[in-house]
């Protein structure tokens, strides 16, 4: 019985990690195409308002509309740190940075997560430190053609914004792990998305995005990309992510940030015609090797 339960949990963990690795790895490509037609903060606002409304409808239909006072803290942390800032910064920066480069900058997330654990007295095992060093080396190789002295002020601002967003994301993920679980996980998810969508809408108003919006000008392909971000990504990846935060350490969950650049790079090569050199493939292998060390170091 115990062996069967352990095997089931292992399969669930593998499935959840695969979901966030692939799901969030494809987000950069979806945003790339949507930004050709829709202002940045409108993308996030539409995505999370629709996804949040669908999740809330499921909560009502399944009679899970139950909330406790302690849930509101987690809702506010998640909506601000993970959705409004975390995803808002990603979409904004996607205007100025290549998809692969943007995904590489998000690899600072595991570093912040490990640093927070270390500051709180949980020194990472040697294998985890070795994995981080190896993954960082892979990312440095991937950034070989990244930002340099010719980069514009908008690119530098976008890069710094992403690094700040990953710091806030890491802190938010750690705080959510310390809080009691939601009475209804789907209700907690829906409220985070709806409040996050509202904050993104306010960012869009401040940025002037709403004045530039023309829903009639969005192509069928644009609506399909938005549907992809709403259904499999938002309603598939986020439940897996929040479940993993309860099951394993945040630093292990945050390894998705190391895999995302690999996924983004491969998709850029396959779908956008971006160049994939031998050095880039070597860097991908090194990065994935570092992730393997982190995962086994946390077992």
C-alpha positions as CSV (number, residue, x, y, z in Angstrom):
1,X,0.0,0.0,0.0
2,X,2.8,2.4,1.0
3,X,4.8,1.5,-2.1
4,X,1.8,2.1,-4.3
5,X,1.1,5.5,-2.7
6,X,4.7,6.5,-3.1
7,X,4.7,5.5,-6.8
8,X,1.5,7.5,-7.4
9,X,2.9,10.6,-5.7
10,X,6.1,10.2,-7.8
11,X,4.1,10.1,-11.0
12,X,2.0,13.1,-9.9
13,X,5.2,15.0,-9.3
14,X,6.7,14.1,-12.7
15,X,3.4,15.1,-14.4
16,X,3.2,18.4,-12.5
17,X,6.8,19.3,-13.3
18,X,6.4,18.4,-16.9
19,X,3.3,20.6,-17.0
20,X,5.0,23.7,-15.7
21,X,8.2,23.1,-17.7
22,X,6.4,22.9,-21.0
23,X,3.5,25.1,-20.3
24,X,5.4,28.1,-19.1
25,X,8.2,27.5,-21.6
26,X,5.7,28.0,-24.4
27,X,4.3,31.2,-22.8
28,X,7.1,33.4,-24.3
29,X,6.2,32.2,-27.9
30,X,2.5,32.9,-27.3
31,X,3.2,36.4,-26.0
32,X,5.5,37.0,-28.9
33,X,2.6,36.5,-31.4
34,X,0.0,38.3,-29.3
35,X,2.1,41.4,-28.9
36,X,2.0,41.8,-32.6
37,X,-1.8,42.6,-32.2
38,X,-2.5,43.4,-28.6
39,X,-0.9,45.9,-26.1
40,X,1.1,44.1,-23.3
41,X,-1.0,44.7,-20.2
42,X,-4.2,44.0,-22.1
43,X,-2.9,40.5,-22.9
44,X,-2.4,39.7,-19.2
45,X,-5.7,41.4,-18.2
46,X,-7.7,39.4,-20.8
47,X,-5.9,36.2,-20.1
48,X,-6.4,36.2,-16.3
49,X,-9.9,37.7,-16.2
50,X,-11.2,35.0,-18.6
51,X,-9.2,32.2,-16.8
52,X,-10.3,33.5,-13.4
53,X,-14.0,33.7,-14.5
54,X,-13.9,30.1,-15.8
55,X,-12.2,28.9,-12.6
56,X,-14.8,30.7,-10.5
57,X,-17.6,29.2,-12.6
58,X,-16.2,25.7,-11.9
59,X,-16.0,26.5,-8.2
60,X,-19.7,27.6,-8.1
61,X,-20.9,24.6,-10.2
62,X,-18.9,22.1,-8.0
63,X,-20.2,23.8,-4.8
64,X,-16.7,24.7,-3.6
65,X,-17.6,28.4,-2.9
66,X,-16.0,28.3,0.6
67,X,-13.4,30.8,1.9
68,X,-11.8,31.4,5.2
69,X,-10.2,34.5,6.6
70,X,-6.6,33.2,6.2
71,X,-7.2,32.6,2.5
72,X,-7.2,36.3,1.7
73,X,-3.5,36.7,2.6
74,X,-2.5,34.0,0.1
75,X,-4.8,35.5,-2.5
76,X,-3.3,38.9,-2.2
77,X,0.3,37.6,-2.3
78,X,-0.3,35.4,-5.3
79,X,-2.3,38.0,-7.3
80,X,0.4,40.7,-6.7
81,X,3.7,38.8,-6.8
82,X,3.0,35.9,-9.1
83,X,0.4,37.3,-11.5
84,X,0.4,41.1,-11.7
85,X,4.1,41.7,-11.3
86,X,5.5,38.3,-12.3
87,X,3.5,37.9,-15.5
88,X,3.1,41.6,-16.1
89,X,6.8,42.1,-16.2
90,X,7.2,39.1,-18.5
91,X,4.7,40.4,-21.1
92,X,6.0,44.0,-20.9
93,X,9.6,42.9,-21.4
94,X,8.6,40.6,-24.3
95,X,8.2,43.8,-26.4
96,X,11.9,44.6,-26.1
97,X,13.8,41.3,-25.6
98,X,14.0,38.2,-27.7
99,X,11.9,35.3,-26.3
100,X,15.0,33.2,-25.5
101,X,16.8,36.1,-23.8
102,X,13.7,36.9,-21.7
103,X,13.4,33.3,-20.6
104,X,17.1,33.3,-19.6
105,X,16.6,36.3,-17.3
106,X,13.9,34.4,-15.5
107,X,16.5,31.9,-14.5
108,X,17.4,34.3,-11.6
109,X,14.2,33.0,-9.9
110,X,15.8,29.7,-8.5
111,X,18.8,31.8,-7.3
112,X,16.6,34.1,-5.3
113,X,14.7,31.0,-3.9
114,X,17.8,29.3,-2.8
115,X,19.2,32.6,-1.3
116,X,16.0,33.0,0.7
117,X,16.2,29.5,2.0
118,X,19.8,30.1,3.0
119,X,19.1,33.4,4.7
120,X,16.3,31.6,6.7
121,X,18.8,29.0,7.9
122,X,18.2,26.2,5.4
123,X,21.6,25.8,3.9
124,X,21.3,24.1,0.4
125,X,23.0,20.6,0.0
126,X,26.2,20.4,-2.0
127,X,24.4,18.8,-4.9
128,X,22.0,21.7,-5.1
129,X,24.8,24.3,-5.1
130,X,26.6,22.3,-7.8
131,X,23.5,22.1,-9.9
132,X,22.9,25.9,-9.6
133,X,26.5,26.6,-10.6
134,X,26.2,24.2,-13.6
135,X,22.8,25.7,-14.7
136,X,24.1,29.2,-14.3
137,X,27.1,28.3,-16.5
138,X,24.7,27.0,-19.1
139,X,22.7,30.2,-19.0
140,X,25.8,32.3,-19.4
141,X,26.6,30.4,-22.5
142,X,23.1,30.9,-23.8
143,X,23.4,34.6,-23.2
144,X,26.5,34.8,-25.4
145,X,24.6,36.9,-27.9
146,X,22.5,38.7,-25.3
147,X,22.5,42.3,-24.1
148,X,25.7,44.3,-24.7
149,X,26.8,48.0,-24.9
150,X,24.5,48.4,-28.0
151,X,21.4,47.6,-26.1
152,X,18.8,50.3,-25.8
153,X,17.6,51.9,-22.6
154,X,14.2,50.1,-23.0
155,X,16.0,46.8,-23.2
156,X,18.1,47.4,-20.1
157,X,15.0,48.6,-18.2
158,X,13.0,45.6,-19.3
159,X,15.9,43.3,-18.2
160,X,16.1,44.9,-14.7
161,X,12.3,44.8,-14.4
162,X,12.4,41.1,-15.0
163,X,15.1,40.5,-12.4
164,X,13.1,42.6,-9.8
165,X,9.9,40.6,-10.7
166,X,11.7,37.3,-10.1
167,X,12.8,38.5,-6.7
168,X,9.2,39.4,-5.8
169,X,8.0,36.1,-7.2
170,X,10.5,34.1,-5.1
171,X,9.5,36.0,-2.0
172,X,5.8,35.5,-2.8
173,X,6.2,31.8,-3.4
174,X,8.0,31.4,-0.1
175,X,5.3,33.3,1.8
176,X,2.5,31.3,0.2
177,X,4.2,28.0,1.3
178,X,4.2,29.3,4.9
179,X,0.5,30.1,4.9
180,X,-2.3,27.6,5.6
181,X,-3.6,26.0,2.5
182,X,-6.7,27.4,0.8
183,X,-10.0,25.9,2.0
184,X,-10.9,25.6,-1.7
185,X,-7.8,25.6,-4.0
186,X,-9.8,26.4,-7.1
187,X,-11.5,29.3,-5.4
188,X,-8.1,30.6,-4.2
189,X,-6.7,30.3,-7.8
190,X,-9.7,32.1,-9.3
191,X,-9.5,35.0,-6.9
192,X,-5.8,35.4,-7.5
193,X,-6.4,35.5,-11.2
194,X,-9.3,37.9,-11.0
195,X,-7.5,40.3,-8.7
196,X,-4.3,40.0,-10.7
197,X,-6.2,40.8,-13.9
198,X,-7.6,43.9,-12.2
199,X,-4.1,45.1,-11.3
200,X,-2.9,44.4,-14.8
201,X,-5.8,46.4,-16.1
202,X,-4.8,49.3,-13.9
203,X,-1.2,49.0,-15.2
204,X,-2.6,49.0,-18.7
205,X,-4.6,52.2,-18.0
206,X,-1.5,53.9,-16.6
207,X,0.6,52.7,-19.6
208,X,-2.0,53.8,-22.1
209,X,-2.8,50.3,-23.4
210,X,-6.6,50.6,-23.3
211,X,-6.6,53.6,-25.7
212,X,-4.6,51.5,-28.2
213,X,-6.9,48.4,-28.0
214,X,-9.1,47.4,-30.9
215,X,-10.7,44.0,-30.3
216,X,-12.0,43.9,-33.9
217,X,-8.5,44.1,-35.2
218,X,-7.4,40.9,-33.4
219,X,-7.0,38.1,-35.9
220,X,-8.3,34.5,-35.5
221,X,-4.7,33.4,-34.8
222,X,-4.5,36.0,-32.0
223,X,-7.6,34.7,-30.4
224,X,-6.3,31.2,-30.6
225,X,-3.0,32.2,-28.9
226,X,-5.1,33.9,-26.2
227,X,-7.2,30.7,-25.8
228,X,-4.0,28.7,-25.4
229,X,-2.8,31.0,-22.6
230,X,-6.2,30.8,-20.9
231,X,-7.0,27.1,-21.0
232,X,-3.9,24.8,-21.0
233,X,-1.5,27.3,-19.5
234,X,-3.4,29.4,-16.9
235,X,-5.9,26.6,-15.9
236,X,-3.4,23.8,-16.3
237,X,-0.1,25.1,-15.2
238,X,-1.1,27.3,-12.2
239,X,-2.9,24.5,-10.4
240,X,0.1,22.2,-10.9
241,X,2.5,25.0,-9.7
242,X,0.5,25.8,-6.5
243,X,0.2,22.1,-5.7
244,X,4.0,21.6,-6.1
245,X,4.6,24.6,-3.7
246,X,2.8,22.5,-1.0
247,X,4.6,19.3,-1.9
248,X,8.3,20.3,-2.4
249,X,10.6,23.2,-1.7
250,X,10.2,26.4,-3.7
251,X,13.8,26.2,-4.9
252,X,13.0,22.9,-6.5
253,X,9.7,24.1,-8.1
254,X,11.6,27.2,-9.4
255,X,13.8,25.0,-11.6
256,X,11.1,25.6,-14.3
257,X,13.0,28.9,-14.9
258,X,16.1,26.9,-16.0
259,X,14.1,24.7,-18.4
260,X,12.1,27.6,-19.9
261,X,15.0,29.1,-21.9
262,X,15.7,25.7,-23.4
263,X,12.0,25.3,-24.4
264,X,11.9,28.9,-25.7
265,X,15.1,28.5,-27.7
266,X,13.9,25.3,-29.3
267,X,10.5,26.8,-30.2
268,X,12.3,29.9,-31.6
269,X,14.4,27.6,-33.8
270,X,11.4,25.5,-34.9
271,X,8.7,28.1,-35.3
272,X,10.4,31.5,-35.7
273,X,13.4,30.5,-37.7
274,X,15.9,31.6,-35.1
275,X,19.5,30.3,-35.3
276,X,20.4,27.4,-33.0
277,X,24.1,27.0,-32.9
278,X,26.2,24.1,-31.6
279,X,27.2,26.3,-28.7
280,X,23.5,26.9,-27.9
281,X,22.7,23.2,-27.9
282,X,25.7,22.5,-25.7
283,X,24.5,25.2,-23.3
284,X,21.0,23.6,-23.2
285,X,22.5,20.3,-22.3
286,X,24.6,21.9,-19.5
287,X,21.5,23.8,-18.2
288,X,19.4,20.6,-18.1
289,X,22.3,18.8,-16.4
290,X,22.2,21.4,-13.6
291,X,18.5,21.0,-13.2
292,X,18.9,17.2,-12.8
293,X,21.4,17.8,-10.0
294,X,19.1,20.3,-8.2
295,X,16.2,17.8,-8.4
296,X,18.2,14.9,-7.1
297,X,19.9,17.1,-4.5
298,X,16.4,17.9,-3.1
299,X,15.1,14.4,-3.0
